[in-house]
Amino acid sequence: RPTMTALAIRSDGVAFLAASATMAVLVEGLKVLAKAGVYPTTFTRKLLHMAAGPVFILTWPWFGKQPSSAVWAAAVPACMTAKFALVGAGLIQQDADVKLMSRTGDRREL
């Protein structure tokens, strides 16, 4: 029988995965729009910056009230930031990410 702490960690882990998936859908959806030329990349870049925060905030209720829940929630944007930093450093090749988030198409802007 799992303890309350184990249940909280498990539910926060599920919340982390769900919030990460939600953010990934946002980013990937905007990449599709940018690649298809539906909107100019300057607009999709701004849209990503304007939408990411509110979308992430909407996922906060998915996390528990344990002190560790804040760490799980903070890990979502931390992981996204780490991924973009790796792309910017050239350690991960993601041309669509660079196109979506950079002003000039230079990965070092990330």
N, CA, C and O atoms as CSV, one atom per row, in Angstrom:
chain,resi,resn,atom,element,x,y,z
A,1,ARG,N,N,0.852,-1.175,0.000
A,1,ARG,CA,C,0.000,0.000,0.000
A,1,ARG,C,C,0.901,1.243,0.000
A,1,ARG,O,O,1.712,1.420,0.909
A,2,PRO,N,N,0.757,2.113,-1.031
A,2,PRO,CA,C,1.633,3.280,-1.128
A,2,PRO,C,C,1.340,4.318,-0.049
A,2,PRO,O,O,0.202,4.477,0.392
A,3,THR,N,N,2.376,5.009,0.359
A,3,THR,CA,C,2.224,6.078,1.345
A,3,THR,C,C,1.670,7.327,0.665
A,3,THR,O,O,1.626,7.401,-0.563
A,4,MET,N,N,1.252,8.303,1.459
A,4,MET,CA,C,0.741,9.553,0.901
A,4,MET,C,C,1.826,10.277,0.104
A,4,MET,O,O,1.542,10.880,-0.931
A,5,THR,N,N,3.058,10.217,0.584
A,5,THR,CA,C,4.155,10.862,-0.137
A,5,THR,C,C,4.355,10.212,-1.495
A,5,THR,O,O,4.547,10.899,-2.498
A,6,ALA,N,N,4.310,8.896,-1.525
A,6,ALA,CA,C,4.467,8.180,-2.795
A,6,ALA,C,C,3.335,8.526,-3.750
A,6,ALA,O,O,3.564,8.689,-4.948
A,7,LEU,N,N,2.123,8.639,-3.236
A,7,LEU,CA,C,0.986,9.008,-4.083
A,7,LEU,C,C,1.129,10.432,-4.608
A,7,LEU,O,O,0.822,10.701,-5.770
A,8,ALA,N,N,1.596,11.348,-3.755
A,8,ALA,CA,C,1.786,12.737,-4.177
A,8,ALA,C,C,2.835,12.825,-5.274
A,8,ALA,O,O,2.652,13.540,-6.260
A,9,ILE,N,N,3.937,12.095,-5.103
A,9,ILE,CA,C,4.998,12.101,-6.115
A,9,ILE,C,C,4.470,11.511,-7.412
A,9,ILE,O,O,4.750,12.031,-8.492
A,10,ARG,N,N,3.710,10.430,-7.309
A,10,ARG,CA,C,3.163,9.795,-8.505
A,10,ARG,C,C,2.218,10.760,-9.223
A,10,ARG,O,O,2.300,10.909,-10.442
A,11,SER,N,N,1.316,11.420,-8.476
A,11,SER,CA,C,0.371,12.327,-9.128
A,11,SER,C,C,1.088,13.554,-9.680
A,11,SER,O,O,0.709,14.058,-10.737
A,12,ASP,N,N,2.113,14.046,-8.989
A,12,ASP,CA,C,2.882,15.166,-9.521
A,12,ASP,C,C,3.680,14.751,-10.751
A,12,ASP,O,O,3.876,15.550,-11.667
A,13,GLY,N,N,4.136,13.513,-10.774
A,13,GLY,CA,C,4.828,12.998,-11.951
A,13,GLY,C,C,3.901,12.961,-13.154
A,13,GLY,O,O,4.299,13.307,-14.266
A,14,VAL,N,N,2.670,12.541,-12.928
A,14,VAL,CA,C,1.673,12.522,-14.003
A,14,VAL,C,C,1.364,13.958,-14.434
A,14,VAL,O,O,1.249,14.233,-15.628
A,15,ALA,N,N,1.230,14.875,-13.471
A,15,ALA,CA,C,0.980,16.279,-13.790
A,15,ALA,C,C,2.142,16.856,-14.597
A,15,ALA,O,O,1.926,17.606,-15.549
A,16,PHE,N,N,3.372,16.507,-14.219
A,16,PHE,CA,C,4.550,16.959,-14.956
A,16,PHE,C,C,4.490,16.484,-16.406
A,16,PHE,O,O,4.722,17.263,-17.331
A,17,LEU,N,N,4.178,15.205,-16.598
A,17,LEU,CA,C,4.096,14.664,-17.957
A,17,LEU,C,C,2.985,15.334,-18.753
A,17,LEU,O,O,3.164,15.657,-19.928
A,18,ALA,N,N,1.835,15.543,-18.113
A,18,ALA,CA,C,0.708,16.176,-18.803
A,18,ALA,C,C,1.023,17.635,-19.148
A,18,ALA,O,O,0.724,18.090,-20.253
A,19,ALA,N,N,1.624,18.366,-18.211
A,19,ALA,CA,C,1.976,19.764,-18.464
A,19,ALA,C,C,3.051,19.856,-19.549
A,19,ALA,O,O,2.997,20.736,-20.408
A,20,SER,N,N,4.013,18.956,-19.509
A,20,SER,CA,C,5.063,18.941,-20.530
A,20,SER,C,C,4.469,18.639,-21.902
A,20,SER,O,O,4.847,19.256,-22.898
A,21,ALA,N,N,3.545,17.696,-21.948
A,21,ALA,CA,C,2.887,17.360,-23.220
A,21,ALA,C,C,2.077,18.540,-23.733
A,21,ALA,O,O,2.062,18.812,-24.934
A,22,THR,N,N,1.407,19.238,-22.835
A,22,THR,CA,C,0.623,20.411,-23.224
A,22,THR,C,C,1.524,21.483,-23.829
A,22,THR,O,O,1.204,22.069,-24.863
A,23,MET,N,N,2.645,21.728,-23.175
A,23,MET,CA,C,3.589,22.724,-23.695
A,23,MET,C,C,4.187,22.262,-25.026
A,23,MET,O,O,4.405,23.076,-25.923
A,24,ALA,N,N,4.451,20.969,-25.154
A,24,ALA,CA,C,4.996,20.437,-26.404
A,24,ALA,C,C,3.992,20.597,-27.541
A,24,ALA,O,O,4.375,20.913,-28.668
A,25,VAL,N,N,2.716,20.382,-27.253
A,25,VAL,CA,C,1.680,20.574,-28.274
A,25,VAL,C,C,1.666,22.030,-28.735
A,25,VAL,O,O,1.551,22.307,-29.929
A,26,LEU,N,N,1.783,22.951,-27.791
A,26,LEU,CA,C,1.837,24.378,-28.142
A,26,LEU,C,C,3.025,24.657,-29.060
A,26,LEU,O,O,2.863,25.256,-30.123
A,27,VAL,N,N,4.208,24.229,-28.655
A,27,VAL,CA,C,5.419,24.495,-29.439
A,27,VAL,C,C,5.339,23.822,-30.807
A,27,VAL,O,O,5.625,24.446,-31.828
A,28,GLU,N,N,4.953,22.558,-30.822
A,28,GLU,CA,C,4.890,21.826,-32.093
A,28,GLU,C,C,3.824,22.400,-33.021
A,28,GLU,O,O,4.022,22.465,-34.234
A,29,GLY,N,N,2.704,22.813,-32.456
A,29,GLY,CA,C,1.658,23.431,-33.269
A,29,GLY,C,C,2.141,24.722,-33.913
A,29,GLY,O,O,1.864,24.980,-35.084
A,30,LEU,N,N,2.854,25.522,-33.156
A,30,LEU,CA,C,3.396,26.758,-33.708
A,30,LEU,C,C,4.486,26.478,-34.738
A,30,LEU,O,O,4.631,27.228,-35.703
A,31,LYS,N,N,5.254,25.406,-34.542
A,31,LYS,CA,C,6.265,25.041,-35.537
A,31,LYS,C,C,5.598,24.679,-36.863
A,31,LYS,O,O,6.091,25.037,-37.933
A,32,VAL,N,N,4.472,23.964,-36.783
A,32,VAL,CA,C,3.736,23.596,-37.995
A,32,VAL,C,C,3.254,24.856,-38.717
A,32,VAL,O,O,3.378,24.967,-39.937
A,33,LEU,N,N,2.703,25.804,-37.952
A,33,LEU,CA,C,2.236,27.057,-38.559
A,33,LEU,C,C,3.379,27.839,-39.190
A,33,LEU,O,O,3.230,28.404,-40.274
A,34,ALA,N,N,4.515,27.871,-38.513
A,34,ALA,CA,C,5.680,28.596,-39.040
A,34,ALA,C,C,6.210,27.929,-40.299
A,34,ALA,O,O,6.532,28.597,-41.282
A,35,LYS,N,N,6.298,26.604,-40.260
A,35,LYS,CA,C,6.836,25.870,-41.409
A,35,LYS,C,C,5.920,25.986,-42.620
A,35,LYS,O,O,6.389,26.106,-43.753
A,36,ALA,N,N,4.610,25.950,-42.376
A,36,ALA,CA,C,3.650,26.041,-43.473
A,36,ALA,C,C,3.532,27.453,-44.020
A,36,ALA,O,O,2.922,27.668,-45.068
A,37,GLY,N,N,4.114,28.418,-43.316
A,37,GLY,CA,C,4.047,29.791,-43.767
A,37,GLY,C,C,2.690,30.435,-43.535
A,37,GLY,O,O,2.367,31.456,-44.143
A,38,VAL,N,N,1.889,29.830,-42.646
A,38,VAL,CA,C,0.569,30.389,-42.333
A,38,VAL,C,C,0.721,31.785,-41.745
A,38,VAL,O,O,-0.030,32.701,-42.082
A,39,TYR,N,N,1.696,31.932,-40.868
A,39,TYR,CA,C,2.019,33.220,-40.266
A,39,TYR,C,C,3.508,33.462,-40.433
A,39,TYR,O,O,4.278,32.506,-40.528
A,40,PRO,N,N,3.925,34.706,-40.470
A,40,PRO,CA,C,5.370,34.970,-40.522
A,40,PRO,C,C,6.043,34.494,-39.237
A,40,PRO,O,O,5.417,34.470,-38.178
A,41,THR,N,N,7.292,34.123,-39.329
A,41,THR,CA,C,7.994,33.604,-38.150
A,41,THR,C,C,8.085,34.645,-37.053
A,41,THR,O,O,8.143,34.287,-35.876
A,42,THR,N,N,8.100,35.918,-37.398
A,42,THR,CA,C,8.126,36.940,-36.348
A,42,THR,C,C,6.860,36.866,-35.499
A,42,THR,O,O,6.904,37.074,-34.286
A,43,PHE,N,N,5.737,36.569,-36.141
A,43,PHE,CA,C,4.475,36.465,-35.408
A,43,PHE,C,C,4.426,35.188,-34.570
A,43,PHE,O,O,4.017,35.230,-33.410
A,44,THR,N,N,4.838,34.049,-35.144
A,44,THR,CA,C,4.783,32.792,-34.384
A,44,THR,C,C,5.739,32.833,-33.198
A,44,THR,O,O,5.456,32.259,-32.147
A,45,ARG,N,N,6.870,33.511,-33.366
A,45,ARG,CA,C,7.814,33.654,-32.252
A,45,ARG,C,C,7.172,34.438,-31.118
A,45,ARG,O,O,7.256,34.042,-29.956
A,46,LYS,N,N,6.532,35.549,-31.457
A,46,LYS,CA,C,5.870,36.350,-30.427
A,46,LYS,C,C,4.700,35.594,-29.815
A,46,LYS,O,O,4.462,35.672,-28.610
A,47,LEU,N,N,3.976,34.864,-30.650
A,47,LEU,CA,C,2.851,34.081,-30.151
A,47,LEU,C,C,3.319,33.022,-29.155
A,47,LEU,O,O,2.661,32.786,-28.142
A,48,LEU,N,N,4.449,32.387,-29.444
A,48,LEU,CA,C,4.999,31.405,-28.507
A,48,LEU,C,C,5.318,32.073,-27.174
A,48,LEU,O,O,4.966,31.554,-26.114
A,49,HIS,N,N,5.979,33.218,-27.227
A,49,HIS,CA,C,6.340,33.900,-25.985
A,49,HIS,C,C,5.111,34.369,-25.216
A,49,HIS,O,O,5.098,34.331,-23.985
A,50,MET,N,N,4.083,34.809,-25.926
A,50,MET,CA,C,2.873,35.284,-25.247
A,50,MET,C,C,2.013,34.145,-24.715
A,50,MET,O,O,1.347,34.303,-23.692
A,51,ALA,N,N,2.017,33.008,-25.387
A,51,ALA,CA,C,1.132,31.907,-25.006
A,51,ALA,C,C,1.747,30.955,-23.985
A,51,ALA,O,O,1.019,30.362,-23.188
A,52,ALA,N,N,3.043,30.798,-23.991
A,52,ALA,CA,C,3.671,29.787,-23.137
A,52,ALA,C,C,3.378,30.015,-21.655
A,52,ALA,O,O,3.029,29.073,-20.944
A,53,GLY,N,N,3.513,31.235,-21.192
A,53,GLY,CA,C,3.269,31.525,-19.777
A,53,GLY,C,C,1.839,31.221,-19.346
A,53,GLY,O,O,1.630,30.451,-18.409
A,54,PRO,N,N,0.846,31.817,-20.018
A,54,PRO,CA,C,-0.539,31.528,-19.631
A,54,PRO,C,C,-0.922,30.054,-19.752
A,54,PRO,O,O,-1.648,29.529,-18.908
A,55,VAL,N,N,-0.438,29.390,-20.792
A,55,VAL,CA,C,-0.748,27.958,-20.930
A,55,VAL,C,C,-0.142,27.186,-19.766
A,55,VAL,O,O,-0.787,26.309,-19.193
A,56,PHE,N,N,1.104,27.516,-19.417
A,56,PHE,CA,C,1.743,26.840,-18.290
A,56,PHE,C,C,0.993,27.116,-16.993
A,56,PHE,O,O,0.778,26.204,-16.195
A,57,ILE,N,N,0.596,28.362,-16.779
A,57,ILE,CA,C,-0.142,28.709,-15.561
A,57,ILE,C,C,-1.438,27.909,-15.460
A,57,ILE,O,O,-1.845,27.529,-14.363
A,58,LEU,N,N,-2.082,27.654,-16.579
A,58,LEU,CA,C,-3.313,26.864,-16.567
A,58,LEU,C,C,-3.084,25.420,-16.121
A,58,LEU,O,O,-4.027,24.733,-15.729
A,59,THR,N,N,-1.833,24.960,-16.180
A,59,THR,CA,C,-1.538,23.586,-15.740
A,59,THR,C,C,-1.243,23.502,-14.248
A,59,THR,O,O,-1.179,22.399,-13.704
A,60,TRP,N,N,-1.063,24.626,-13.575
A,60,TRP,CA,C,-0.706,24.595,-12.153
A,60,TRP,C,C,-1.682,23.812,-11.293
A,60,TRP,O,O,-1.238,23.099,-10.393
A,61,PRO,N,N,-2.995,23.902,-11.519
A,61,PRO,CA,C,-3.906,23.137,-10.659
A,61,PRO,C,C,-3.719,21.619,-10.754
A,61,PRO,O,O,-4.202,20.882,-9.894
A,62,TRP,N,N,-3.030,21.156,-11.778
A,62,TRP,CA,C,-2.792,19.725,-11.925
A,62,TRP,C,C,-1.810,19.199,-10.884
A,62,TRP,O,O,-1.786,18.001,-10.601
A,63,PHE,N,N,-1.005,20.085,-10.318
A,63,PHE,CA,C,-0.001,19.686,-9.338
A,63,PHE,C,C,-0.591,19.739,-7.935
A,63,PHE,O,O,-1.541,20.476,-7.669
A,64,GLY,N,N,-0.011,18.946,-7.051
A,64,GLY,CA,C,-0.496,18.865,-5.679
A,64,GLY,C,C,-0.096,20.063,-4.841
A,64,GLY,O,O,0.385,21.074,-5.354
A,65,LYS,N,N,-0.303,19.927,-3.554
A,65,LYS,CA,C,0.002,21.009,-2.619
A,65,LYS,C,C,1.227,20.692,-1.756
A,65,LYS,O,O,1.542,21.444,-0.833
A,66,GLN,N,N,1.903,19.611,-2.041
A,66,GLN,CA,C,3.119,19.253,-1.316
A,66,GLN,C,C,4.238,20.216,-1.693
A,66,GLN,O,O,4.214,20.778,-2.788
A,67,PRO,N,N,5.213,20.421,-0.820
A,67,PRO,CA,C,6.362,21.267,-1.192
A,67,PRO,C,C,7.069,20.762,-2.460
A,67,PRO,O,O,7.568,21.554,-3.258
A,68,SER,N,N,7.102,19.458,-2.630
A,68,SER,CA,C,7.763,18.906,-3.816
A,68,SER,C,C,6.980,19.185,-5.099
A,68,SER,O,O,7.533,19.103,-6.196
A,69,SER,N,N,5.710,19.511,-4.964
A,69,SER,CA,C,4.892,19.801,-6.146
A,69,SER,C,C,5.424,21.013,-6.899
A,69,SER,O,O,5.380,21.058,-8.128
A,70,ALA,N,N,5.921,21.985,-6.161
A,70,ALA,CA,C,6.484,23.178,-6.801
A,70,ALA,C,C,7.709,22.821,-7.636
A,70,ALA,O,O,7.940,23.403,-8.696
A,71,VAL,N,N,8.488,21.864,-7.153
A,71,VAL,CA,C,9.670,21.434,-7.902
A,71,VAL,C,C,9.247,20.751,-9.195
A,71,VAL,O,O,9.814,21.005,-10.258
A,72,TRP,N,N,8.239,19.877,-9.095
A,72,TRP,CA,C,7.719,19.207,-10.293
A,72,TRP,C,C,7.204,20.232,-11.298
A,72,TRP,O,O,7.482,20.126,-12.493
A,73,ALA,N,N,6.455,21.221,-10.819
A,73,ALA,CA,C,5.901,22.240,-11.716
A,73,ALA,C,C,7.018,23.066,-12.346
A,73,ALA,O,O,6.978,23.348,-13.543
A,74,ALA,N,N,8.002,23.451,-11.561
A,74,ALA,CA,C,9.109,24.254,-12.082
A,74,ALA,C,C,9.965,23.478,-13.078
A,74,ALA,O,O,10.644,24.073,-13.915
A,75,ALA,N,N,9.931,22.167,-12.986
A,75,ALA,CA,C,10.720,21.342,-13.901
A,75,ALA,C,C,10.220,21.429,-15.340
A,75,ALA,O,O,10.982,21.185,-16.275
A,76,VAL,N,N,8.946,21.775,-15.525
A,76,VAL,CA,C,8.394,21.859,-16.890
A,76,VAL,C,C,9.106,22.955,-17.688
A,76,VAL,O,O,9.702,22.644,-18.719
A,77,PRO,N,N,9.071,24.218,-17.261
A,77,PRO,CA,C,9.793,25.226,-18.049
A,77,PRO,C,C,11.310,25.037,-17.986
A,77,PRO,O,O,12.018,25.418,-18.919
A,78,ALA,N,N,11.815,24.452,-16.895
A,78,ALA,CA,C,13.259,24.201,-16.813
A,78,ALA,C,C,13.702,23.222,-17.893
A,78,ALA,O,O,14.743,23.414,-18.522
A,79,CYS,N,N,12.919,22.183,-18.108
A,79,CYS,CA,C,13.250,21.204,-19.156
A,79,CYS,C,C,13.153,21.827,-20.542
A,79,CYS,O,O,13.982,21.557,-21.411
A,80,MET,N,N,12.133,22.665,-20.744
A,80,MET,CA,C,12.008,23.346,-22.036
A,80,MET,C,C,13.202,24.267,-22.266
A,80,MET,O,O,13.756,24.311,-23.365
A,81,THR,N,N,13.592,24.995,-21.236
A,81,THR,CA,C,14.727,25.900,-21.343
A,81,THR,C,C,16.011,25.127,-21.628
A,81,THR,O,O,16.829,25.548,-22.447
A,82,ALA,N,N,16.183,23.994,-20.949
A,82,ALA,CA,C,17.376,23.170,-21.173
A,82,ALA,C,C,17.418,22.663,-22.613
A,82,ALA,O,O,18.477,22.658,-23.241
A,83,LYS,N,N,16.267,22.238,-23.136
A,83,LYS,CA,C,16.227,21.752,-24.518
A,83,LYS,C,C,16.615,22.866,-25.486
A,83,LYS,O,O,17.418,22.652,-26.393
A,84,PHE,N,N,16.042,24.056,-25.291
A,84,PHE,CA,C,16.347,25.158,-26.189
A,84,PHE,C,C,17.804,25.596,-26.058
A,84,PHE,O,O,18.414,26.014,-27.043
A,85,ALA,N,N,18.360,25.507,-24.870
A,85,ALA,CA,C,19.778,25.835,-24.677
A,85,ALA,C,C,20.658,24.834,-25.421
A,85,ALA,O,O,21.663,25.213,-26.021
A,86,LEU,N,N,20.283,23.565,-25.382
A,86,LEU,CA,C,21.039,22.545,-26.112
A,86,LEU,C,C,20.944,22.758,-27.621
A,86,LEU,O,O,21.919,22.553,-28.344
A,87,VAL,N,N,19.771,23.168,-28.091
A,87,VAL,CA,C,19.619,23.490,-29.517
A,87,VAL,C,C,20.496,24.689,-29.859
A,87,VAL,O,O,21.200,24.683,-30.869
A,88,GLY,N,N,20.450,25.711,-29.018
A,88,GLY,CA,C,21.250,26.910,-29.258
A,88,GLY,C,C,22.741,26.638,-29.244
A,88,GLY,O,O,23.503,27.270,-29.976
A,89,ALA,N,N,23.160,25.686,-28.402
A,89,ALA,CA,C,24.578,25.318,-28.329
A,89,ALA,C,C,25.002,24.412,-29.475
A,89,ALA,O,O,26.190,24.139,-29.651
A,90,GLY,N,N,24.035,23.949,-30.251
A,90,GLY,CA,C,24.345,23.067,-31.372
A,90,GLY,C,C,24.467,21.609,-30.992
A,90,GLY,O,O,24.863,20.788,-31.820
A,91,LEU,N,N,24.135,21.265,-29.753
A,91,LEU,CA,C,24.234,19.874,-29.308
A,91,LEU,C,C,23.038,19.038,-29.758
A,91,LEU,O,O,23.120,17.812,-29.834
A,92,ILE,N,N,21.923,19.712,-30.056
A,92,ILE,CA,C,20.744,19.069,-30.633
A,92,ILE,C,C,20.422,19.823,-31.912
A,92,ILE,O,O,20.364,21.053,-31.916
A,93,GLN,N,N,20.214,19.093,-32.989
A,93,GLN,CA,C,19.887,19.712,-34.272
A,93,GLN,C,C,18.375,19.783,-34.420
A,93,GLN,O,O,17.725,18.762,-34.646
A,94,GLN,N,N,17.816,20.970,-34.297
A,94,GLN,CA,C,16.374,21.188,-34.423
A,94,GLN,C,C,16.133,22.463,-35.216
A,94,GLN,O,O,15.879,23.519,-34.637
A,95,ASP,N,N,16.212,22.369,-36.536
A,95,ASP,CA,C,16.062,23.558,-37.370
A,95,ASP,C,C,14.699,24.221,-37.194
A,95,ASP,O,O,14.592,25.446,-37.260
A,96,ALA,N,N,13.662,23.420,-36.972
A,96,ALA,CA,C,12.318,23.990,-36.799
A,96,ALA,C,C,12.251,24.827,-35.527
A,96,ALA,O,O,11.598,25.871,-35.515
A,97,ASP,N,N,12.911,24.393,-34.457
A,97,ASP,CA,C,12.950,25.178,-33.220
A,97,ASP,C,C,13.665,26.504,-33.453
A,97,ASP,O,O,13.219,27.553,-32.987
A,98,VAL,N,N,14.773,26.444,-34.175
A,98,VAL,CA,C,15.536,27.654,-34.454
A,98,VAL,C,C,14.690,28.619,-35.277
A,98,VAL,O,O,14.655,29.817,-34.998
A,99,LYS,N,N,14.012,28.094,-36.285
A,99,LYS,CA,C,13.176,28.939,-37.133
A,99,LYS,C,C,12.041,29.573,-36.328
A,99,LYS,O,O,11.701,30.738,-36.535
A,100,LEU,N,N,11.461,28.802,-35.414
A,100,LEU,CA,C,10.343,29.297,-34.628
A,100,LEU,C,C,10.764,30.371,-33.632
A,100,LEU,O,O,10.043,31.351,-33.441
A,101,MET,N,N,11.913,30.201,-33.000
A,101,MET,CA,C,12.245,31.044,-31.852
A,101,MET,C,C,13.325,32.091,-32.076
A,101,MET,O,O,13.530,32.951,-31.219
A,102,SER,N,N,14.014,32.038,-33.197
A,102,SER,CA,C,15.074,33.026,-33.399
A,102,SER,C,C,14.592,34.150,-34.312
A,102,SER,O,O,13.661,33.976,-35.098
A,103,ARG,N,N,15.226,35.275,-34.197
A,103,ARG,CA,C,14.875,36.420,-35.052
A,103,ARG,C,C,15.505,36.287,-36.431
A,103,ARG,O,O,14.904,36.653,-37.441
A,104,THR,N,N,16.726,35.757,-36.460
A,104,THR,CA,C,17.493,35.752,-37.715
A,104,THR,C,C,17.729,34.361,-38.296
A,104,THR,O,O,18.285,34.232,-39.387
A,105,GLY,N,N,17.312,33.318,-37.574
A,105,GLY,CA,C,17.589,31.960,-38.039
A,105,GLY,C,C,18.897,31.409,-37.521
A,105,GLY,O,O,19.310,30.318,-37.914
A,106,ASP,N,N,19.561,32.152,-36.640
A,106,ASP,CA,C,20.825,31.709,-36.051
A,106,ASP,C,C,20.534,30.989,-34.744
A,106,ASP,O,O,19.942,31.572,-33.836
A,107,ARG,N,N,20.938,29.746,-34.638
A,107,ARG,CA,C,20.652,28.937,-33.450
A,107,ARG,C,C,21.236,29.542,-32.182
A,107,ARG,O,O,20.731,29.295,-31.087
A,108,ARG,N,N,22.304,30.338,-32.322
A,108,ARG,CA,C,22.948,30.927,-31.144
A,108,ARG,C,C,22.068,31.948,-30.437
A,108,ARG,O,O,22.357,32.333,-29.304
A,109,GLU,N,N,20.997,32.390,-31.091
A,109,GLU,CA,C,20.055,33.309,-30.437
A,109,GLU,C,C,19.278,32.620,-29.321
A,109,GLU,O,O,18.793,33.267,-28.393
A,110,LEU,N,N,19.169,31.310,-29.425
A,110,LEU,CA,C,18.419,30.577,-28.421
A,110,LEU,C,C,19.225,30.500,-27.140
A,110,LEU,O,O,18.767,29.917,-26.157
